Amino acid sequence: MVASAKAIKALGKFASCDIGDALVSLGLRHGGYLSGLKMYSPGSNGAVAKIFGPAYTVRMVPASDKTSPSPPCHFADAIPKDSVVFVSQPKGLISACWGGLMSTRAKKLGAAGVVIDGRFRDISEHQELNMGLFARGISILGSNTFTRSSELNVPVQYENVEVDEKVTIEPGDYILGDQDGVVSIPVTHIEDCVRLCQERYEIDQKTLELLEAGEELGPTIKKLRK
């Protein structure tokens, strides 16, 4: 099912927590949650930070891999406007696969943010650019002798290692990241996800009103949440 522009716009207004709960209700095992990612930029300055947009995926391979295909250009030069760059780095590396120059290029092209399934470096440069960036970790080592880009806009898998689950990120799936975490939303689920998020938002607002009026949490939730 193709999501409408109205639904996509509405989706971006919700929090990752709202969307994750909705996707669990829709049958996704862990609600599209990408566990293990941390927001490194724009930094802990008290500002509310959120990234949201369709995934532009980059599959990295070890630099020693001479058989996998190579992209027609540098992957940072092909970033679509308003997209979230999702870089899939091979596991077991302590090197970075993204740096400050790449964020500079991504910013110029209008990227909505960056998610690194792996490590990055040059943290201060990303923060100075005010680039929303999430990653598994950080490194001092560049990618040059360790990894290279291989395929662009292909399905990649993100591993939730704690629960032995692999979440497939399809090009064009929507990625939302905020201070609570990162969630991947399949395009086919957007319309239903927005509907459930809105229903839950209205219930939570009513719950908040009653709690501020002195009502008990247990009975309130039992009454309002079906």
MOGIHU-V742934 format. One record per helix or strand of 3 or more residues. SS is the DSSP state (2 for helix, 1 for strand). FROM is the first residue (numbers start at 1). LEN is the number of residues. Records with the same first field share a line. If there is no record, write none. Layout:
SS = FROM-LEN / FROM-LEN
This chain:
2 = 5-7 / 16-10 / 75-4 / 100-9 / 123-7 / 161-3 / 187-26 / 217-8
1 = 38-4 / 51-12 / 84-5 / 113-8 / 133-6 / 147-6 / 156-5 / 165-5 / 174-5 / 181-5
